[in-house]
Amino acid sequence: MIRQLPLTMESSALSALDVRERGIQFVRSGEVESAIDLFEAALKHHPGELDLLTLLAECYLQIDQFAMAASYYRQACQLDPTNGESWSGFGIALMELEQWHPATNAFQQSLQFAPSNHRSMLHLGFCLFHLERPAEAIAPLNRCLQSDDAVLRAKAAGLLGNCFIKLNRPIAGQVFHTLHRFSKELPIPDIEPETSSLLFIDPNAARLAWEKQRKIAINSTTKRPQLCFYIGEPGHYDPTTLIALPVHEEALIHYFTQTRLELPKGIIFNPANLHHQQEAIRLATILESAKDQMVESAQTLYGQCRHLQPTYTPGEPLRIFLNASRSHPSEHATISSLAKALKQQGQEVFISVEQDEREERTQHQLVMLREHQNFNPHVTFSVNQLNNRWLADAVVNLIWWQENRLEQPHAAVHSWRENDINLSPYRLMDSILHAYGADKVERQAYCIDPAVFQQTRPWEARTKVIFIGSAYAPSIEGHSEHDAAILEILRAHFEAGQPLTRQMCITLADRHEVPRHHVSHHLANAVLRDQSVMWLCQMAPELKREQGYEVEIYGRGWAENPTVQPYYRGELPQGEATAQVYNSARYALSASHGTIRCQRLMELAACGATPLVYDARSETDAPHWENHLLFYRSREALRHALTRKPKADPREIAQDASYDRLAQRVIQLAKKQLSQ
């Protein structure tokens, strides 16, 4: 109070200009409150003085009294509505008060009267982003990138990155986040090359990346090569995974919207190079535009396919359209074998599948829709996918559910059509399908190709005990506390020789509030299958010593298991290589939760191996083939089974499991449905 009186008395004798200069000196020396006292006292003697109102507002901003700052800026804007700087300050005060709508209006007013105010552009973009209007924020933030102020440019780039991510434009988001981190001198994280095909601004960088021959994991069993794109002329000896792209925008958009190959998921550039910056922004814009066009094309094709009229005339061949993906080799093999059988039975068949491993399933979806439209099928057939959103009402759609994809996280919402027919291999799948609203459910067991899976070596000449299949434990690494609790209960039941029933899995899932599919598929199999394989490996020295048997384990995920590792022999491709290994087996393990009759059982039995099968008879329909299989539920029962031989030849259970029979069934079901 001692200092306020002389300031107040002095300010009455000073001119507005003198007050301004004296107040600015206070601010520069850090005495902002003294400046406020001086300006407020002067304002009483010079009411309506615009300069004093603005100075007061700026001072209150500096000491974070945003409501007072907003009050003085409001008065300044009322006195001079064309002052862009006042509107900008008013917007900043309102923004700090999180009054996003009026702040947005203030910055828009500022830019109307001061169109080159880059700070207002930045703040307008910030407010629009907070109002969930990221598309509108892009224009002012792009203009802010032209500022000479490096700090403003860095902030604008970061906000642009956030806007593009919000708009589901991850490539543009990645480019602008890179620019933001570079401008702020922050470390720029690498795009994980093992997860993405990439576009390189520098062709030499693309070639160096290609030389590393990286593979991208599509799922737990499949990888594809990383594609390295660059802008420029192709080299004479460029490999098929090093891809040159045209320079001009129109040609690039045409390429991206028509190619069957996976599109780049990120852009690699040098943010210190101005040309690289400009090219990265240009190419990100083109890529995102191409993706938008592809979505529009897909929606158009959905509508066109739904209006197809595939009239069927009895006595003529059916046109059967089969959907497959190379990312699921077993499903692809199923579709290929069925297509062969259908052709042999006189039907017209088209398989929609990626032409090679460079293609991506999501990219192939557009190709598939075009193929479907051109083929105009009477019947469609898929494995583990409903695939009915684009189908005309008259099309009969058969889906063979070989595994439960309905309860997986992020599974699509299923809407069943009158002409959707579900093929289910076992009772558990029936109940899941019915629970998800499926009406037509038909029993269809697994099939094999008898030309591939057949006995080529006498049983007596074999000395191996085999398991072929993936481990489940790696899929639940780093599991939650809920998972740990469920696993403990499941292991206790399994070790006690008690069955792991579906109802038990449902109860545990609901009690711990985790997805039912996660418990019944991942956790139950992580116990049942992985523990069965470890039992087998623990018995291996005794089996070798007493019976001369060699234990061999094949598949993904076993290499890091210390119990299994000494007996691990790597991964096997589907088909003949698998059949060859089964023909070396005297015994082969089939351990799956909730079923007995699975693809693995049919294959090993057809090759003459004696099946060691986890006893799930209480969960599955007959036949249970008690005379053909050796069942176990405990370690002791598994060891005892390895001293026995079944009463009947296991090959008998695979005799009817042919694709010829499945083809006949598909034709029969389709014609019956089409006649109704």
C-alpha positions in Angstrom: 0.0 0.0 0.0 2.9 2.4 0.6 3.9 2.3 -3.1 0.4 2.6 -4.4 -0.4 6.1 -3.2 2.5 7.9 -4.9 1.8 5.9 -8.1 -1.8 6.9 -8.0 -1.0 10.6 -7.3 1.7 10.6 -9.9 -0.4 8.9 -12.6 -3.0 11.7 -12.4 -0.4 14.2 -13.5 1.1 12.0 -16.2 0.0 11.9 -19.8 -1.3 8.5 -21.2 2.0 8.3 -23.2 4.1 8.9 -20.0 2.0 6.3 -18.1 2.6 3.8 -20.9 6.4 4.3 -20.9 6.5 4.1 -17.1 4.3 1.0 -16.9 6.4 -0.8 -19.6 9.5 -0.1 -17.5 7.8 -1.8 -14.5 6.9 -4.8 -16.7 10.5 -5.1 -18.0 11.8 -5.0 -14.5 9.4 -7.7 -13.4 7.1 -5.4 -11.4 3.9 -6.3 -13.2 1.6 -5.5 -10.3 3.1 -2.0 -10.0 2.3 -1.6 -13.7 -1.2 -2.7 -13.2 -1.7 -0.2 -10.3 -0.3 2.6 -12.5 -2.5 1.7 -15.5 -5.7 1.3 -13.5 -5.1 4.6 -11.7 -4.5 6.3 -15.1 -7.6 4.7 -16.6 -9.8 6.5 -14.0 -8.5 9.8 -15.4 -8.5 8.6 -19.0 -11.6 6.4 -19.3 -12.0 4.6 -22.6 -8.3 4.9 -23.4 -7.8 1.9 -25.7 -4.0 1.7 -25.1 -4.5 1.5 -21.3 -7.1 -1.2 -21.6 -4.8 -3.2 -23.8 -1.8 -2.7 -21.5 -3.9 -3.8 -18.5 -5.2 -6.9 -20.3 -1.6 -7.8 -21.2 -0.4 -7.4 -17.7 -3.2 -9.6 -16.3 -2.3 -12.2 -18.8 1.3 -12.2 -17.5 0.2 -13.0 -14.0 -2.4 -15.6 -15.1 -5.4 -13.6 -14.1 -7.3 -14.6 -17.2 -10.8 -13.4 -16.2 -9.5 -9.8 -15.6 -7.5 -10.0 -18.8 -10.6 -11.1 -20.7 -12.6 -8.3 -19.2 -10.2 -5.6 -20.3 -9.7 -7.1 -23.8 -13.5 -7.2 -24.2 -13.7 -3.5 -23.5 -10.8 -2.9 -26.0 -12.6 -4.9 -28.7 -15.8 -3.0 -28.1 -14.0 0.4 -28.5 -12.2 -0.7 -31.6 -13.8 -3.8 -33.3 -11.2 -3.7 -36.1 -8.1 -4.2 -33.9 -6.8 -7.6 -34.7 -4.3 -7.6 -31.8 -7.0 -6.9 -29.3 -9.1 -9.8 -30.6 -6.1 -12.1 -30.5 -5.4 -11.2 -26.8 -9.1 -11.6 -26.0 -9.0 -15.1 -27.6 -5.9 -16.1 -25.6 -7.6 -15.1 -22.3 -10.7 -17.0 -23.2 -8.7 -20.0 -24.3 -6.9 -20.1 -21.0 -10.3 -20.0 -19.3 -11.3 -23.0 -21.6 -14.1 -21.0 -23.1 -13.5 -22.6 -26.5 -16.4 -21.3 -28.5 -16.0 -17.6 -27.7 -12.2 -18.0 -28.0 -12.7 -19.4 -31.5 -14.8 -16.5 -32.4 -12.2 -14.0 -31.1 -9.4 -15.6 -33.1 -11.6 -15.6 -36.3 -12.2 -11.9 -35.7 -8.5 -11.3 -35.2 -7.6 -13.0 -38.5 -10.3 -11.0 -40.3 -8.5 -7.7 -39.4 -5.0 -9.1 -39.1 -4.9 -11.9 -41.7 -1.1 -12.5 -41.3 -1.2 -13.0 -37.5 0.4 -16.5 -37.3 -0.1 -16.7 -33.5 -3.9 -16.3 -34.0 -3.8 -19.0 -36.7 -2.1 -21.4 -34.2 -4.5 -20.5 -31.4 -7.6 -20.9 -33.7 -6.4 -24.3 -34.7 -5.9 -25.2 -31.0 -9.4 -24.2 -30.1 -11.0 -26.0 -33.0 -9.1 -29.1 -32.1 -10.5 -28.9 -28.5 -14.0 -28.4 -30.0 -13.6 -31.8 -31.8 -13.4 -29.9 -35.1 -10.0 -31.1 -36.3 -10.8 -30.9 -40.0 -11.5 -27.1 -39.7 -8.3 -26.7 -37.7 -6.1 -27.9 -40.5 -6.3 -24.8 -42.7 -5.2 -22.2 -40.1 -2.5 -24.5 -38.8 -1.1 -25.1 -42.3 -0.9 -21.3 -42.8 0.9 -21.0 -39.5 3.7 -23.2 -40.9 4.7 -20.2 -43.1 5.7 -18.2 -40.0 9.2 -17.1 -39.5 8.9 -18.0 -35.8 10.4 -21.5 -35.3 8.5 -22.1 -32.1 5.1 -21.3 -33.7 6.0 -23.7 -36.6 6.9 -26.5 -34.2 3.6 -26.1 -32.3 1.6 -25.9 -35.5 3.2 -29.1 -36.8 2.5 -30.9 -33.5 -1.2 -29.8 -33.6 -1.5 -30.8 -37.2 -0.2 -34.2 -36.4 -2.8 -34.6 -33.6 -5.6 -33.4 -36.0 -4.6 -35.9 -38.7 -4.5 -38.7 -36.1 -7.9 -37.7 -34.9 -9.2 -37.8 -38.5 -7.8 -41.3 -38.9 -5.0 -40.1 -41.2 -2.0 -41.8 -39.6 0.5 -41.2 -42.3 0.0 -37.4 -42.3 0.0 -37.5 -38.5 3.3 -39.3 -38.5 4.9 -36.7 -40.9 3.8 -33.7 -38.9 4.7 -35.3 -35.6 8.2 -35.9 -37.0 8.4 -32.2 -38.0 7.2 -31.2 -34.6 9.8 -33.2 -32.8 12.6 -32.1 -35.1 11.6 -28.4 -34.6 11.7 -28.9 -30.8 15.0 -30.8 -31.1 13.4 -33.9 -29.6 14.4 -37.4 -30.5 12.4 -38.7 -33.5 11.2 -42.3 -32.8 11.7 -44.7 -35.7 8.7 -46.3 -37.4 8.9 -49.9 -36.5 10.0 -51.4 -39.8 8.8 -54.9 -38.9 5.2 -53.6 -38.8 5.0 -51.4 -41.9 5.8 -51.1 -45.5 7.3 -47.7 -46.0 7.7 -44.9 -48.6 11.2 -43.3 -48.7 11.8 -39.8 -50.0 15.4 -40.8 -50.7 15.7 -43.7 -53.2 19.0 -44.7 -51.7 17.5 -45.0 -48.3 14.8 -47.3 -49.8 17.4 -49.6 -51.3 19.3 -49.7 -48.0 16.1 -50.7 -46.2 15.3 -53.3 -48.8 18.7 -54.9 -48.4 17.7 -55.8 -44.8 15.0 -58.1 -46.1 12.7 -57.4 -43.3 9.5 -59.4 -42.7 6.2 -58.0 -41.4 4.2 -60.2 -39.0 0.6 -60.5 -40.3 -0.6 -62.7 -37.5 0.9 -65.3 -35.1 1.7 -67.7 -38.0 2.3 -65.6 -41.1 4.8 -63.0 -42.3 5.2 -61.1 -45.5 8.1 -59.1 -46.9 8.4 -55.4 -46.2 7.7 -53.3 -49.3 10.1 -50.3 -49.8 8.6 -47.6 -52.1 10.4 -44.5 -53.5 9.6 -41.8 -56.0 11.5 -42.0 -59.3 12.5 -44.2 -62.2 12.8 -47.9 -61.5 16.2 -49.5 -61.6 16.8 -52.3 -64.2 17.4 -54.9 -61.5 15.0 -53.7 -58.8 13.5 -56.6 -56.9 9.7 -56.9 -56.7 9.7 -55.6 -53.1 11.6 -52.4 -54.1 9.0 -50.3 -55.9 9.4 -47.1 -57.9 6.4 -44.7 -57.9 5.5 -42.0 -60.4 6.1 -38.4 -59.5 2.9 -36.6 -60.5 -0.1 -36.5 -58.2 -2.7 -37.8 -60.7 -0.5 -40.8 -61.6 0.2 -41.5 -57.9 -3.4 -41.4 -56.9 -4.2 -43.8 -59.8 -1.5 -46.2 -58.6 -2.5 -46.2 -55.0 -6.2 -46.7 -55.8 -5.7 -49.5 -58.3 -2.7 -51.5 -57.0 -3.2 -54.8 -55.3 -0.1 -54.3 -53.2 0.0 -53.1 -49.6 0.1 -49.4 -49.3 2.9 -47.6 -47.4 2.1 -47.1 -43.7 4.6 -44.4 -43.1 7.0 -41.9 -44.9 10.7 -41.8 -44.1 12.4 -38.5 -44.7 15.1 -36.1 -43.4 13.2 -33.3 -41.5 16.3 -31.1 -41.8 16.0 -31.1 -45.6 13.4 -28.6 -46.8 12.7 -30.6 -50.0 12.2 -33.7 -47.9 9.7 -31.8 -45.7 7.7 -30.6 -48.7 7.7 -34.0 -50.4 6.7 -35.8 -47.2 3.7 -33.5 -46.7 2.8 -33.7 -50.4 2.9 -37.5 -50.5 1.1 -37.9 -47.2 -1.7 -35.8 -48.6 -1.8 -37.9 -51.7 -1.8 -41.1 -49.8 -4.6 -40.0 -47.5 -6.6 -38.8 -50.5 -6.2 -42.1 -52.3 -7.4 -43.9 -49.2 -10.5 -41.7 -49.1 -11.2 -42.5 -52.7 -10.8 -46.2 -52.0 -13.4 -46.0 -49.2 -15.8 -44.2 -51.5 -15.2 -46.8 -54.2 -15.8 -49.7 -51.8 -19.1 -48.1 -50.6 -20.2 -47.8 -54.3 -19.2 -51.4 -55.0 -21.1 -52.5 -51.9 -24.3 -51.0 -53.3 -23.7 -52.3 -56.8 -23.0 -55.9 -55.5 -26.1 -55.8 -53.4 -28.2 -55.1 -56.5 -26.9 -57.9 -58.6 -29.4 -60.4 -59.9 -27.7 -63.8 -60.1 -30.6 -65.8 -61.6 -30.1 -69.6 -61.3 -31.6 -72.0 -63.8 -31.9 -75.6 -62.5 -29.7 -78.0 -64.3 -27.0 -75.4 -65.1 -23.7 -75.2 -63.1 -23.6 -73.0 -60.0 -21.3 -70.0 -60.0 -19.5 -70.3 -56.7 -17.3 -67.5 -55.4 -14.8 -68.5 -52.7 -13.0 -66.0 -50.4 -9.5 -66.8 -49.1 -6.5 -65.1 -47.7 -2.8 -66.0 -47.8 -2.4 -64.6 -44.3 -4.3 -67.7 -43.1 -2.5 -70.6 -44.8 -4.8 -73.3 -43.4 -7.9 -71.5 -44.6 -6.3 -70.8 -48.0 -5.5 -74.5 -48.3 -9.1 -75.4 -47.4 -10.5 -73.1 -50.0 -8.1 -74.3 -52.7 -9.0 -78.0 -52.0 -12.7 -77.3 -52.0 -12.4 -75.3 -55.3 -10.7 -78.2 -56.9 -13.4 -80.6 -55.9 -16.2 -78.2 -57.0 -14.6 -77.9 -60.4 -14.3 -81.6 -60.8 -18.0 -81.8 -60.1 -18.8 -79.4 -62.9 -19.4 -76.1 -61.1 -18.0 -72.7 -62.2 -15.6 -71.5 -59.5 -13.7 -68.3 -58.7 -11.2 -67.9 -55.9 -10.6 -64.4 -54.7 -7.2 -64.4 -53.0 -4.1 -62.3 -52.9 -1.9 -63.0 -56.0 1.3 -63.1 -53.9 2.6 -62.3 -50.5 3.1 -58.6 -51.2 -0.6 -58.0 -51.1 -2.5 -56.9 -48.0 -6.0 -58.3 -47.1 -7.5 -54.8 -46.5 -6.2 -53.6 -49.9 -7.4 -56.8 -51.5 -11.0 -56.1 -50.2 -11.5 -53.6 -53.1 -10.2 -56.1 -55.6 -12.5 -58.8 -54.2 -15.6 -56.6 -54.6 -14.7 -55.9 -58.2 -14.2 -59.6 -58.8 -17.4 -60.5 -57.1 -19.3 -58.0 -59.2 -17.8 -59.4 -62.4 -18.5 -63.0 -61.5 -22.0 -62.4 -60.2 -22.2 -65.6 -58.2 -25.1 -67.7 -57.1 -23.2 -69.0 -54.1 -20.3 -67.6 -51.9 -18.2 -69.6 -49.5 -15.8 -68.4 -46.8 -14.0 -69.8 -43.8 -14.4 -68.2 -40.4 -15.7 -64.9 -41.9 -19.4 -64.0 -42.5 -18.6 -61.8 -45.5 -22.3 -60.9 -46.3 -22.5 -57.1 -46.2 -22.3 -56.8 -50.0 -24.4 -59.8 -51.0 -27.6 -59.6 -52.9 -30.5 -61.2 -51.1 -30.6 -64.1 -53.7 -27.0 -65.1 -53.1 -26.6 -68.2 -50.9 -23.7 -67.6 -48.5 -22.0 -70.6 -46.8 -19.6 -70.0 -43.9 -17.5 -72.8 -42.5 -16.6 -71.9 -38.9 -13.5 -73.9 -38.2 -12.7 -71.8 -35.2 -14.5 -69.2 -33.0 -13.9 -65.8 -34.5 -17.2 -64.4 -33.3 -16.1 -63.7 -29.7 -12.7 -62.2 -30.5 -12.1 -58.6 -29.4 -13.1 -56.1 -32.1 -15.1 -58.7 -34.0 -17.5 -57.2 -36.5 -21.2 -57.1 -35.5 -22.9 -59.9 -37.3 -26.2 -59.5 -39.1 -27.5 -62.7 -40.5 -29.4 -63.0 -43.8 -32.1 -65.5 -44.8 -29.6 -67.1 -47.2 -26.7 -67.4 -44.8 -25.9 -71.0 -44.0 -23.4 -71.8 -41.2 -21.3 -75.0 -41.2 -20.2 -76.0 -37.7 -17.7 -78.8 -36.9 -18.8 -79.4 -33.3 -21.5 -78.7 -30.7 -19.6 -76.0 -28.9 -19.5 -73.9 -32.2 -23.2 -74.6 -32.7 -24.0 -72.9 -29.3 -21.7 -69.9 -30.1 -23.4 -69.4 -33.4 -26.9 -69.6 -32.0 -25.9 -67.2 -29.2 -24.8 -64.7 -31.9 -28.2 -64.9 -33.7 -27.4 -67.5 -36.4 -30.5 -69.4 -37.5 -29.3 -71.9 -40.1 -26.5 -74.1 -38.6 -25.4 -77.4 -40.3 -22.9 -79.9 -39.0 -19.8 -80.1 -41.2 -16.7 -81.9 -39.9 -13.1 -81.1 -40.9 -11.8 -82.3 -44.2 -8.4 -83.5 -45.6 -7.0 -84.0 -49.0 -6.5 -87.8 -49.2 -4.0 -87.4 -52.0 -1.7 -85.6 -49.5 -2.6 -87.0 -46.2 -2.2 -90.8 -46.5 -0.1 -93.5 -44.9 3.2 -94.1 -46.7 5.1 -95.9 -43.9 4.2 -98.9 -41.8 3.2 -98.1 -38.2 5.6 -100.7 -36.8 8.6 -99.0 -38.5 7.9 -95.6 -36.8 9.7 -94.5 -33.6 8.6 -90.9 -33.1 6.0 -89.1 -30.9 5.0 -85.9 -32.6 3.1 -82.7 -32.0 2.5 -80.2 -34.7 0.8 -76.9 -33.7 1.4 -73.5 -32.2 2.0 -72.7 -28.5 -0.6 -70.5 -26.8 1.6 -69.1 -24.0 3.3 -66.4 -26.2 -0.1 -65.0 -27.1 -0.8 -64.2 -23.4 2.6 -62.9 -22.4 2.4 -60.0 -20.0 -1.1 -61.2 -19.0 -3.2 -59.2 -16.6 -3.9 -60.0 -12.9 -7.3 -61.4 -14.0 -5.6 -63.7 -16.5 -3.2 -64.9 -13.8 -6.0 -65.7 -11.5 -7.9 -67.6 -14.2 -4.8 -69.5 -15.3 -4.1 -70.6 -11.7 -7.6 -72.1 -11.5 -7.5 -73.7 -14.9 -4.0 -75.3 -14.2 -5.3 -76.6 -10.8 -8.2 -78.3 -12.5 -6.0 -79.6 -15.4 -3.3 -81.0 -13.1 -6.0 -82.8 -11.1 -7.3 -84.5 -14.2 -10.6 -82.5 -14.2 -12.2 -81.5 -17.5 -11.9 -77.8 -18.6 -15.5 -77.3 -19.7 -17.0 -74.4 -21.6 -19.3 -73.6 -18.7 -16.3 -73.3 -16.4 -14.6 -71.0 -18.9 -17.8 -68.8 -19.2 -18.1 -68.6 -15.4 -14.5 -67.6 -15.0 -14.7 -65.0 -17.8 -17.8 -63.4 -16.4 -16.5 -63.4 -12.8 -13.3 -61.6 -13.8 -15.0 -59.5 -16.5 -12.8 -60.6 -19.4 -14.0 -61.8 -22.9 -15.3 -65.3 -22.9 -13.3 -66.1 -26.1 -10.1 -65.1 -24.4 -10.7 -67.6 -21.6 -12.1 -70.5 -23.7 -9.6 -70.1 -26.6 -6.4 -68.5 -25.3 -6.2 -69.3 -21.6 -7.8 -72.8 -21.7 -5.5 -73.8 -24.5 -2.5 -72.2 -22.9 -3.0 -74.6 -20.1 -4.4 -77.7 -21.9 -2.2 -77.7 -25.0 1.0 -76.2 -23.7 1.0 -78.3 -20.5 0.3 -81.5 -22.6 3.3 -80.8 -24.8 5.5 -80.1 -21.8 4.4 -83.4 -20.2 5.4 -85.1 -23.4 8.8 -83.5 -23.4 9.3 -84.3 -19.7 8.7 -88.0 -20.5 11.1 -87.9 -23.5 14.2 -89.3 -21.7 12.1 -92.1 -20.3 10.4 -92.8 -23.6 13.8 -92.9 -25.3 15.4 -95.2 -22.7 12.5 -97.7 -22.3 10.8 -97.7 -25.7 13.3 -96.1 -28.1 10.8 -93.3 -29.0 12.0 -89.8 -30.1 9.8 -86.8 -29.2 9.6 -84.0 -31.8 7.6 -80.7 -31.5 6.8 -78.5 -34.5 5.1 -75.2 -34.7 5.3 -71.5 -33.7 6.0 -70.3 -30.2 7.9 -73.2 -28.6 11.5 -72.1 -29.1 11.5 -70.0 -25.9 10.0 -72.8 -23.7 12.9 -74.3 -21.8 11.1 -77.6 -21.3 10.2 -78.0 -25.0 13.3 -76.4 -26.6 15.5 -79.5 -26.7 12.8 -81.3 -28.7 11.7 -78.4 -30.9 12.3 -78.9 -34.6 10.9 -75.7 -36.1 7.8 -74.7 -38.1 6.2 -76.7 -40.9 4.3 -75.5 -44.0 0.8 -76.8 -44.5 0.4 -79.9 -46.7 3.0 -82.4 -47.8 5.6 -81.4 -45.3 3.1 -82.0 -42.5 2.0 -85.3 -43.9 5.6 -86.5 -44.2 6.3 -85.8 -40.5 3.0 -87.5 -39.4 4.2 -90.5 -41.5 7.2 -90.7 -39.2 5.1 -90.8 -36.0 4.0 -93.8 -34.2 2.0 -91.5 -31.9 0.8 -87.9 -32.4 -0.7 -85.5 -29.9 -4.0 -83.7 -30.6 -4.8 -81.3 -27.7 -7.5 -78.7 -28.2 -10.1 -77.2 -25.9 -13.7 -78.0 -26.4 -13.4 -80.5 -29.3 -12.1 -83.9 -30.3 -12.6 -83.8 -34.1 -10.2 -81.2 -35.3 -8.2 -80.7 -38.5 -5.0 -82.0 -36.8 -6.8 -85.2 -35.8 -8.0 -85.9 -39.3 -4.5 -85.3 -40.8 -2.5 -87.4 -38.4 -5.1 -90.3 -38.4 -5.1 -90.4 -42.2 -1.3 -90.7 -42.1 -1.6 -93.8 -39.8 -0.3 -92.2 -36.6 -2.0 -93.3 -33.3 -3.9 -90.3 -32.0 -3.3 -89.2 -28.4 -6.3 -87.0 -27.7 -7.3 -84.8 -24.8 -10.6 -86.3 -23.5 -13.3 -83.7 -24.3 -16.0 -86.3 -24.9 -18.4 -84.6 -22.4 -18.2 -81.4 -24.5 -18.6 -82.9 -28.0 -21.2 -84.9 -29.9 -20.7 -88.5 -31.0 -18.9 -90.2 -32.7 -16.1 -90.2 -30.2 -14.2 -93.1 -31.8 -13.3 -94.8 -28.5 -11.9 -97.8 -30.4 -9.7 -95.6 -32.7 -8.3 -93.0 -30.3 -6.3 -93.1 -27.0 -7.7 -90.5 -24.5 -6.0 -88.8 -21.6 -6.8 -86.2 -19.0 -3.8 -86.5 -16.8 0.0 -87.0 -17.1 -0.3 -90.6 -16.0 -3.0 -91.3 -18.5 -0.9 -89.8 -21.3 2.1 -91.9 -20.3 0.0 -95.0 -20.2 -1.5 -94.3 -23.6 2.1 -94.4 -25.0 2.2 -98.1 -24.2 -1.0 -99.0 -25.9 -2.5 -99.4 -29.4 -6.1 -98.7 -30.3 -8.4 -101.5 -31.1 -9.4 -100.1 -34.5 -7.3 -98.5 -37.3 -7.3 -94.7 -36.8 -7.3 -94.2 -40.6 -11.0 -95.2 -40.6 -12.1 -91.9 -38.9 -10.7 -89.9 -41.8 -12.2 -92.0 -44.6 -15.3 -89.7 -45.0 -13.4 -86.5 -44.4 -12.8 -85.6 -48.0 -13.3 -82.4 -49.9 -15.3 -84.3 -52.6 -17.9 -85.0 -49.9 -17.8 -81.4 -48.8 -18.2 -80.2 -52.4 -21.3 -82.4 -52.8 -22.7 -81.0 -49.5 -22.1 -77.4 -50.7 -23.9 -78.0 -54.0 -26.8 -79.8 -52.2 -27.3 -77.1 -49.6 -27.0 -74.3 -52.2 -29.5 -75.8 -54.7 -32.0 -76.5 -51.9 -31.8 -72.9 -50.7 -32.0 -71.5 -54.2 -35.1 -73.6 -54.9 -37.0 -72.1 -52.0 
